[in-house]
Amino acid sequence: MFTPKRVSPACNNNDSHHRQSKISKLCSPPHAISLRQAYAPTLLPNAPSSTPKTPKTTHSMAPEKIEVFKSLEGWASQCILPLVKPVDQSWQPHDLLPDSSLPVDDFNNQVRALRERTAELPEDYLVVLVGDMITEDALPTYQTWINQLDGVGDKTGSCTSPWAVWSRAWTAEENRHGDLLKTYLYLSGRVDMLMIERTIHHLIAAGMDWKTDNNPYMGFVYTSFQERATFISHGNTARLAKENGDPVLARICGTIAADEKRHENAYQRIVEKLLEVDPSVTMLAISNMLRKNITMPAHLMHDGRDPHLFDHFSAVAQRLGVYTAADYADILEFLIQRWELEKIQGLTSEGRRAQDFVCGLSPRIRRLQERVDKRARKMEPQGVKFSWIFNKEVPLLV
């Protein structure tokens, strides 16, 4: 497991702790590290890769390929930047939260109504909502990462290239997501904000490793996949909020999902264009990212107590249907269809092998997940205590 070195909490029953860890490995969807490791023996050997294994490098893109992105700046200005919404036409967290500028009694009435709506939200739902919020709130790491991509990063902090303008605009729009969810959860009184804040602190300090090197081909493949995953996740939390009697929270999650959908479209357009102008290298980038598996951005999540926090959060999300192993395969199939990967011609021999691997991967993922699910159903139900909800226990398996 790729995690920072952590001190495991004291445990009265080592066998119980072992069983809990074993369950997290079985029921987490593919974005959980443990299940990615389960996939590795089957998927990795057949995946062609253009990234040299030794010596390890973070700059796997050939230097001359920077010119590809330079040549696409005009296209990016015309086709990507229009997906940015002007600030005065954009929603802000204030639009969806109690208005603190109101007289005290009116503000308190709005907060009271919020608490009444959230009072019956199930605790497992709160766990997933908190996990999604923490993921959004680790935004500083994401902007740092995207600015390190060769040829498209904002090296000065105020670069005027369309790639840099997009990354700053994307960051500004994403920044609202964590602010909105965190304030809503804070006002609800249903969660332990101190432990949530500690988790965010740990996560940003830990950094990330998405295994994209400094390669923008792989970076844009990653964001194409990841933005669709967050669109699905927030869309499902919106659905569950409505089902559990909180239409305002449903609107909040749906508003965030709409942002993710627009961002997804931008990144998928970029990969679509790269497949047009540089198909073999782009196909290899898609293969490389799937060979490594798409790592969810919060995979180093830690609250200072639970050394398997991300796996446990992922398992609850899987059980509730917020983000599942089936979604992972669905996203892959969606991208294959959107980018028409099976129809791309003129590839090098290495590119064709990458094409065969990518286009044949989804059925293998589904078969592996069926085996994992079958094993999981044979295990006894177990629960995990989450510090985010005052150490209340939430089931991992049903």
Secondary structure, DSSP 8 states (H G I E B T S, - for coil): -----------S-HHHHHHHHHHHHHHS-TTSHHHHHHHHHHHGGG----S--SS--S--S-GGGHHHHHHTHHHHHHHTGGGS--GGGS--GGGGS--TTS-HHHHHHHHHHHHHHHTT--HHHHHHHHHHHHHHHTHHHHHHHHTTSTTTS-SSSS--SHHHHHHHHHHHHHHHHHHHHHHHHHHHT-S-HHHHHHHHHHHHHH----S-TT-HHHHHHHHHHHHHHHHHHHHHHHHHHHHTT-HHHHHHHHHHHHHHHHHHHHHHHHHHHHHHHSHHHHHHHHHHHHHH----TTTT---SS-TTHHHHHHHHHHHHTSS-HHHHHHHHHHHHHHTTGGG--S--HHHHHHHHHHHTHHHHHHHHHHHHHHHHHTS---EEEEGGGTTEEEES--
